[in-house]
Amino acid sequence: MRSFVFTLGFHEDFAIRRLTSKAAQKGEPILVFTAKPAVGAVQKAFNSLREFCRRVGLEEPSLTELDLSNGPRALVEARTLMGQLPGLLVVDVSGGLRAVVVVTILALLALGRDYELYAASETGAGFELHLPAGVAKALSRLSEEKRLILAELARSPGLTVEGLAKRLKRAPKTVRNHLAELKKAGLIAVRGKGELELTSWGRAIAGAPGSGRESG
């Protein structure tokens, strides 16, 4: 079960592309945030999105106008509404005013929920940022022990479980448990004969050089 959240401006194409690429299903809620008051171009974009959803048999999207003149209240409203949504939150902030995007992301972080985040241009041109669900969870819930593991692998890529345990003065079993979670989150990859290294997201979180490179 998933729920979809969009920040909407004058164009709805990005939201339609996301719903299509994620194979959205009937029964999965669609929540749309925009700035209050929603101007005519935004209403037109929302109506087009709503018509698309009707045509392909998806849930009727709901539009919430956030009052940006009161930041804290807008944050509480966005957090409350997203908190009521079921399942994994698939959030696309490719549209709308930057203030709406910021409020939505802050509310998302405050929730402590599982989510995946997308950001691209409304037209679909150029690069797309995708924060996978596992990475998003790791960012908000990474323990000090796991941070130590990431930091050690940033300094010494290629360590084995035994070598890493020795460096950290921890039992190999304890290290293996942490590594299993980090691997599931997409932060660590295993190469060759059990050699451990950080993925691009792992390097980014650890603040390691070369975090822009792609890896596993």
C-alpha positions as CSV (number, residue, x, y, z in Angstrom):
1,M,0.0,0.0,0.0
2,R,1.3,3.4,-0.9
3,S,0.1,7.0,-0.9
4,F,1.2,9.7,-3.3
5,V,1.9,13.4,-2.4
6,F,2.6,16.1,-4.9
7,T,3.4,19.8,-4.7
8,L,1.6,21.5,-7.6
9,G,2.2,24.6,-9.6
10,F,1.1,25.4,-13.1
11,H,1.8,22.0,-14.6
12,E,0.5,18.6,-13.8
13,D,2.5,16.5,-16.3
14,F,5.2,15.5,-13.7
15,A,2.5,14.1,-11.4
16,I,0.9,12.1,-14.2
17,R,4.4,10.8,-15.2
18,R,5.0,9.7,-11.6
19,L,1.7,8.0,-11.1
20,T,2.3,6.2,-14.4
21,S,5.9,5.2,-13.7
22,K,5.0,3.9,-10.3
23,A,2.0,2.0,-11.6
24,A,-0.4,3.7,-9.2
25,Q,-3.5,1.6,-8.3
26,K,-7.1,2.2,-7.3
27,G,-7.3,2.7,-3.6
28,E,-3.9,4.5,-3.2
29,P,-4.6,8.1,-2.0
30,I,-3.3,11.1,-3.9
31,L,-2.7,14.3,-1.9
32,V,-1.8,17.6,-3.6
33,F,-0.3,20.6,-1.9
34,T,-0.3,24.1,-3.3
35,A,-0.1,27.7,-2.0
36,K,-3.2,29.5,-0.8
37,P,-5.1,30.9,-2.7
38,A,-4.8,28.5,-5.6
39,V,-4.7,30.7,-8.7
40,G,-6.5,29.9,-12.0
41,A,-3.5,28.1,-13.6
42,V,-3.1,25.9,-10.6
43,Q,-6.8,25.0,-10.5
44,K,-6.5,24.2,-14.2
45,A,-3.5,21.9,-13.6
46,F,-5.3,20.2,-10.7
47,N,-8.4,19.6,-12.8
48,S,-6.3,18.1,-15.5
49,L,-4.7,15.8,-13.0
50,R,-8.1,14.9,-11.5
51,E,-9.5,14.1,-15.0
52,F,-6.5,11.8,-15.7
53,C,-7.1,9.9,-12.5
54,R,-10.8,9.5,-13.4
55,R,-9.9,8.3,-16.9
56,V,-7.4,5.6,-15.7
57,G,-9.4,4.5,-12.7
58,L,-7.2,6.0,-9.9
59,E,-8.4,7.6,-6.6
60,E,-9.8,11.1,-6.8
61,P,-6.9,13.4,-5.8
62,S,-7.5,15.9,-3.0
63,L,-6.1,19.5,-3.1
64,T,-4.9,21.3,0.0
65,E,-4.1,25.0,-0.1
66,L,-1.3,25.8,2.4
67,D,-1.4,29.3,4.0
68,L,2.2,30.3,3.6
69,S,1.7,33.5,5.5
70,N,1.8,31.3,8.7
71,G,4.7,28.9,8.2
72,P,4.2,26.9,11.5
73,R,0.5,26.4,10.8
74,A,1.2,25.3,7.2
75,L,3.8,22.8,8.5
76,V,1.4,21.4,11.0
77,E,-1.4,21.1,8.4
78,A,0.9,19.3,5.9
79,R,2.3,17.0,8.6
80,T,-1.2,16.1,9.9
81,L,-2.6,15.3,6.4
82,M,0.4,13.2,5.4
83,G,0.3,11.5,8.8
84,Q,-3.2,10.3,8.0
85,L,-2.1,8.6,4.7
86,P,-1.5,4.8,4.7
87,G,1.6,2.9,3.6
88,L,4.8,4.2,2.0
89,L,4.7,7.8,1.0
90,V,5.8,8.5,-2.5
91,V,6.5,12.2,-2.6
92,D,7.2,14.3,-5.7
93,V,8.1,17.9,-5.1
94,S,8.8,18.7,-8.8
95,G,6.1,21.4,-9.0
96,G,4.8,24.4,-7.1
97,L,6.4,27.3,-5.2
98,R,9.6,26.6,-3.4
99,A,8.0,27.6,-0.1
100,V,5.4,24.8,-0.6
101,V,8.2,22.4,-1.4
102,V,10.1,23.3,1.7
103,V,7.1,23.0,4.0
104,T,6.3,19.6,2.5
105,I,9.8,18.3,3.0
106,L,10.0,19.6,6.5
107,A,6.6,18.1,7.4
108,L,7.8,14.8,5.8
109,L,11.0,14.7,7.9
110,A,9.0,15.6,11.1
111,L,6.7,12.6,10.5
112,G,9.5,10.0,10.8
113,R,7.6,7.8,8.3
114,D,8.9,5.6,5.5
115,Y,9.0,7.6,2.2
116,E,10.7,8.0,-1.1
117,L,11.3,11.4,-2.6
118,Y,11.5,12.7,-6.1
119,A,12.5,16.1,-7.5
120,A,12.8,17.1,-11.1
121,S,11.7,19.8,-13.5
122,E,8.0,20.1,-14.1
123,T,8.6,19.4,-17.8
124,G,10.7,16.3,-17.2
125,A,13.8,17.8,-18.9
126,G,17.2,17.4,-17.2
127,F,18.2,15.3,-14.3
128,E,15.9,13.7,-11.7
129,L,16.7,13.3,-8.0
130,H,15.4,10.2,-6.4
131,L,15.8,9.4,-2.7
132,P,15.0,5.7,-2.3
133,A,12.9,4.6,0.7
134,G,15.8,2.7,2.3
135,V,18.1,5.7,2.1
136,A,15.4,8.1,3.4
137,K,14.8,5.8,6.4
138,A,18.6,5.6,7.1
139,L,18.9,9.4,7.0
140,S,16.3,9.9,9.7
141,R,17.1,6.8,11.8
142,L,20.8,6.1,11.5
143,S,22.3,5.0,14.8
144,E,25.7,6.1,16.1
145,E,26.9,2.5,15.6
146,K,26.0,2.5,12.0
147,R,27.5,5.9,11.4
148,L,30.8,4.6,12.8
149,I,30.6,1.7,10.3
150,L,30.0,4.1,7.4
151,A,32.8,6.4,8.5
152,E,35.3,3.5,8.8
153,L,34.4,2.2,5.4
154,A,34.8,5.7,4.0
155,R,38.3,5.7,5.3
156,S,39.1,2.1,4.4
157,P,37.0,0.7,1.6
158,G,37.5,-3.0,0.9
159,L,37.5,-4.2,4.6
160,T,35.9,-7.6,5.3
161,V,33.4,-8.1,8.1
162,E,36.2,-9.5,10.3
163,G,38.5,-6.6,9.5
164,L,35.8,-4.0,10.2
165,A,34.9,-5.7,13.5
166,K,38.5,-5.6,14.5
167,R,38.8,-1.9,13.7
168,L,35.7,-1.0,15.6
169,K,36.4,-3.4,18.5
170,R,33.0,-5.0,18.1
171,A,31.9,-8.6,17.8
172,P,31.7,-9.8,14.2
173,K,28.1,-10.9,14.8
174,T,27.1,-7.4,15.9
175,V,28.8,-5.9,12.9
176,R,27.1,-8.4,10.5
177,N,23.7,-7.4,11.9
178,H,24.4,-3.7,11.3
179,L,25.8,-4.4,7.8
180,A,22.6,-6.4,6.9
181,E,20.5,-3.3,7.6
182,L,22.9,-0.9,5.9
183,K,23.0,-3.2,2.8
184,K,19.2,-3.4,2.7
185,A,19.1,0.5,2.9
186,G,21.3,0.6,-0.2
187,L,24.2,2.2,1.7
188,I,26.7,-0.6,1.5
189,A,27.7,-3.1,-1.3
190,V,29.7,-6.3,-1.0
191,R,32.4,-6.9,-3.7
192,G,34.7,-9.8,-4.6
193,K,35.6,-11.9,-1.6
194,G,33.4,-10.3,1.0
195,E,35.0,-6.8,0.5
196,L,32.8,-4.0,1.8
197,E,32.4,-0.6,0.2
198,L,30.0,2.3,0.4
199,T,27.5,2.9,-2.4
200,S,27.2,6.5,-3.8
201,W,24.4,7.2,-1.2
202,G,26.5,5.6,1.5
203,R,29.4,7.9,0.6
204,A,27.1,10.9,0.6
205,I,25.8,10.2,4.1
206,A,29.3,9.5,5.4
207,G,30.5,12.7,3.8
208,A,33.2,10.8,1.9
209,P,35.1,12.1,-1.2
210,G,33.6,10.9,-4.5
211,S,30.1,10.7,-3.2
212,G,28.9,11.8,-6.7
213,R,30.1,8.6,-8.2
214,E,27.6,5.8,-8.9
215,S,28.1,2.5,-7.2
216,G,26.0,-0.7,-6.9
